Amino acid sequence: MPLPDGSIGRVVPTLPVDAVWHSVLQHTVPYAAACEQIAGGFVHHFPILTEGMMDGTAVTFTLAALHATGYRVDLDFWHGEAESCCPPNPPQPGGE
């Protein structure tokens, strides 16, 4: 996701946000409509654990990206470190 300054990175959830995201993903039609309205396209779920998630840089980028949207960001849900719902390097679709 590009920011106004041109930087590009992966947006990641914190644990409470990830729990809600998983609930919303189960309702694909309204989820897809919300993605289109908010992000301009479908926001895919990639269940990975990255170095940026572990060192905190991914959350910093995510918060900057959220603020750049102009939407209100409730920091109570964005406090803490990024969490993954998956172990490091889980198998990916189409992989062996």
NURO-866927 format. One record per residue: residue number from 1; x, y, z of N, C-alpha, C, CB in turn. Coordinates in pm, whole numbers, plus 50000, padded with zeros to 5 digits. Glycine has a CB too. Example, Ala and Ser with C-alpha at 12.3 -4.5 7.8 and 13.67 -1.06 7.14 Angstrom:
REC   nr   n_xx   n_yy   n_zz  ca_xx  ca_yy  ca_zz   c_xx   c_yy   c_zz  cb_xx  cb_yy  cb_zz
REC    1  51319  49431  50780  51230  49550  50780  51320  49670  50780  51131  49553  50905
REC    2  51285  49775  50708  51367  49894  50714  51290  50003  50787  51408  49940  50572
// end
This chain:
REC   nr   n_xx   n_yy   n_zz  ca_xx  ca_yy  ca_zz   c_xx   c_yy   c_zz  cb_xx  cb_yy  cb_zz
REC    1  50085  49882  50000  50000  50000  50000  50089  50124  50000  49903  50000  50123
REC    2  50071  50212  49903  50154  50333  49900  50099  50443  49990  50167  50385  49757
REC    3  50189  50515  50053  50153  50632  50133  50174  50757  50048  50237  50638  50265
REC    4  50120  50871  50093  50139  50995  50015  50286  51029  49990  50074  51110  50087
REC    5  50376  50986  50080  50518  51017  50059  50584  50920  49961  50591  51013  50192
REC    6  50506  50825  49909  50560  50731  49811  50610  50601  49870  50669  50794  49737
REC    7  50621  50592  50003  50668  50468  50062  50561  50360  50047  50704  50488  50211
REC    8  50607  50237  50034  50517  50123  50015  50550  50017  50119  50529  50065  49871
REC    9  50447  49959  50176  50468  49855  50276  50345  49769  50293  50507  49916  50408
REC   10  50356  49673  50379  50246  49582  50409  50171  49634  50530  50298  49437  50434
REC   11  50039  49644  50519  49960  49680  50635  49930  49553  50713  49829  49755  50594
REC   12  49935  49565  50844  49917  49449  50931  49825  49484  51047  50054  49399  50984
REC   13  49754  49385  51100  49666  49411  51214  49735  49383  51347  49540  49327  51202
REC   14  49678  49444  51451  49712  49403  51587  49620  49285  51620  49697  49523  51692
REC   15  49641  49220  51733  49561  49103  51768  49411  49133  51773  49606  49048  51900
REC   16  49365  49242  51840  49220  49266  51840  49164  49295  51701  49188  49380  51933
REC   17  49240  49366  51619  49194  49396  51483  49189  49269  51400  49286  49501  51416
REC   18  49287  49181  51415  49289  49056  51340  49168  48969  51375  49419  48979  51368
REC   19  49128  48966  51502  49012  48887  51542  48886  48938  51473  48994  48892  51695
REC   20  48869  49069  51466  48752  49126  51399  48761  49100  51249  48742  49279  51426
REC   21  48881  49117  51192  48898  49095  51048  48856  48954  51009  49044  49120  51008
REC   22  48898  48855  51088  48861  48716  51058  48709  48697  51063  48929  48621  51157
REC   23  48644  48763  51154  48497  48754  51162  48433  48815  51039  48445  48824  51288
REC   24  48482  48931  50997  48425  49002  50883  48454  48927  50752  48480  49145  50875
REC   25  48570  48865  50741  48607  48791  50619  48508  48679  50587  48746  48733  50634
REC   26  48437  48631  50687  48342  48522  50665  48217  48567  50590  48302  48460  50798
REC   27  48200  48698  50576  48085  48755  50506  48139  48831  50385  48000  48849  50600
REC   28  48169  48756  50280  48250  48808  50170  48184  48921  50090  48283  48698  50078
REC   29  48053  48918  50073  47989  49022  49992  48001  49160  50060  47841  48987  49968
REC   30  47957  49174  50187  47975  49306  50249  48122  49340  50272  47900  49311  50382
REC   31  48207  49240  50295  48350  49265  50310  48408  49324  50183  48424  49135  50348
REC   32  48374  49264  50068  48425  49314  49941  48376  49456  49914  48382  49221  49825
REC   33  48249  49484  49947  48195  49619  49927  48267  49720  50017  48044  49621  49956
REC   34  48293  49683  50141  48365  49773  50233  48507  49797  50184  48367  49715  50377
REC   35  48573  49692  50137  48709  49707  50085  48711  49806  49969  48765  49571  50039
REC   36  48615  49792  49880  48609  49881  49763  48589  50026  49808  48494  49839  49668
REC   37  48499  50047  49903  48469  50182  49949  48586  50242  50026  48345  50181  50037
REC   38  48649  50164  50112  48753  50217  50200  48891  50215  50136  48756  50138  50329
REC   39  48924  50103  50070  49061  50086  50018  49070  50096  49867  49115  49954  50062
REC   40  48957  50106  49799  48961  50115  49654  48973  49982  49583  49073  50202  49613
REC   41  48969  49873  49657  48978  49739  49601  48982  49636  49711  49101  49725  49512
REC   42  48972  49511  49673  48968  49401  49769  49098  49394  49848  48943  49268  49697
REC   43  49087  49382  49980  49203  49367  50067  49215  49219  50101  49189  49455  50199
REC   44  49316  49156  50045  49336  49012  50064  49398  48984  50200  49424  48955  49952
REC   45  49378  48863  50247  49436  48817  50373  49551  48724  50339  49330  48745  50463
REC   46  49671  48761  50382  49789  48678  50363  49837  48634  50500  49901  48754  50284
REC   47  49813  48509  50540  49849  48463  50674  49998  48434  50687  49769  48338  50710
REC   48  50074  48540  50712  50218  48525  50727  50264  48604  50850  50293  48572  50600
REC   49  50381  48574  50894  50447  48648  51001  50576  48704  50942  50475  48558  51128
REC   50  50586  48836  50935  50701  48898  50871  50798  48955  50975  50656  49008  50776
REC   51  50917  48984  50930  51015  49048  51017  50965  49184  51064  51150  49062  50946
REC   52  50898  49257  50973  50842  49387  51008  50737  49377  51118  50781  49452  50887
REC   53  50664  49266  51121  50568  49244  51228  50640  49220  51360  50475  49126  51195
REC   54  50750  49147  51352  50824  49114  51474  50902  49233  51528  50918  48998  51447
REC   55  50952  49322  51440  51033  49434  51491  50955  49564  51509  51148  49459  51397
REC   56  50825  49564  51474  50741  49680  51499  50730  49778  51383  50792  49752  51615
REC   57  50813  49764  51280  50806  49859  51169  50676  49846  51090  50924  49839  51076
REC   58  50619  49727  51085  50495  49707  51010  50379  49782  51075  50462  49559  50999
REC   59  50371  49783  51208  50264  49856  51276  50281  50006  51255  50262  49822  51427
REC   60  50403  50054  51260  50429  50196  51236  50381  50235  51096  50580  50228  51252
REC   61  50413  50154  50996  50368  50181  50860  50217  50174  50852  50432  50082  50761
REC   62  50155  50073  50915  50011  50056  50911  49939  50177  50970  49970  49929  50986
REC   63  49987  50225  51084  49924  50342  51145  49936  50465  51056  49986  50371  51282
REC   64  50049  50482  50990  50066  50594  50897  49968  50579  50780  50212  50601  50845
REC   65  49953  50456  50729  49861  50431  50618  49717  50458  50660  49875  50288  50567
REC   66  49682  50415  50780  49545  50439  50830  49518  50588  50844  49525  50368  50966
REC   67  49611  50661  50903  49592  50806  50919  49584  50875  50783  49708  50865  51001
REC   68  49656  50825  50684  49655  50886  50550  49519  50873  50482  49762  50824  50463
REC   69  49436  50777  50526  49304  50761  50465  49210  50875  50503  49243  50629  50507
REC   70  49237  50941  50615  49147  51045  50663  49037  50991  50754  49086  51116  50547
REC   71  49026  50858  50761  48928  50799  50852  48978  50809  50995  48900  50651  50814
REC   72  48885  50811  51091  48921  50812  51233  48984  50678  51268  48796  50840  51322
REC   73  49096  50682  51340  49165  50561  51383  49152  50551  51535  49316  50563  51339
REC   74  49085  50448  51582  49068  50426  51726  49193  50355  51779  48939  50342  51756
REC   75  49281  50431  51840  49411  50377  51883  49399  50273  51992  49499  50487  51930
REC   76  49282  50263  52059  49264  50155  52158  49281  50018  52093  49126  50165  52224
REC   77  49246  50008  51965  49258  49880  51894  49391  49864  51823  49146  49868  51794
REC   78  49469  49970  51818  49596  49967  51746  49715  49983  51840  49598  50076  51640
REC   79  49693  49961  51967  49802  49968  52065  49871  49832  52070  49748  50009  52206
REC   80  50000  49832  52073  50074  49706  52084  50137  49667  51953  49984  49596  52132
REC   81  50179  49545  51949  50252  49494  51834  50159  49426  51736  50361  49397  51878
REC   82  50204  49416  51612  50130  49340  51513  50133  49193  51554  50188  49360  51369
REC   83  50028  49127  51527  50019  48984  51558  49982  48910  51432  49914  48958  51671
REC   84  50024  48788  51426  49986  48703  51314  49897  48592  51367  50109  48646  51242
REC   85  49798  48559  51285  49711  48448  51320  49777  48316  51281  49574  48462  51251
REC   86  49896  48323  51227  49963  48204  51174  50106  48196  51223  49959  48205  51021
REC   87  50162  48076  51220  50303  48063  51256  50391  48120  51146  50339  47914  51282
REC   88  50520  48140  51176  50610  48189  51071  50612  48095  50951  50753  48207  51126
REC   89  50609  48152  50833  50620  48078  50706  50522  47963  50692  50758  48026  50692
REC   90  50391  47987  50709  50296  47879  50688  50288  47843  50540  50157  47919  50741
REC   91  50240  47724  50507  50226  47688  50365  50131  47786  50296  50173  47542  50349
REC   92  50161  47821  50173  50079  47914  50095  50005  47835  49986  50167  48027  50034
REC   93  49889  47884  49944  49816  47816  49837  49904  47800  49714  49689  47893  49801
REC   94  49899  47684  49654  49977  47657  49535  50120  47615  49564  49978  47777  49448
REC   95  50160  47624  49692  50295  47583  49730  50301  47435  49760  50345  47663  49850
REC   96  50419  47387  49784  50434  47245  49814  50454  47223  49960  50548  47184  49737
// end
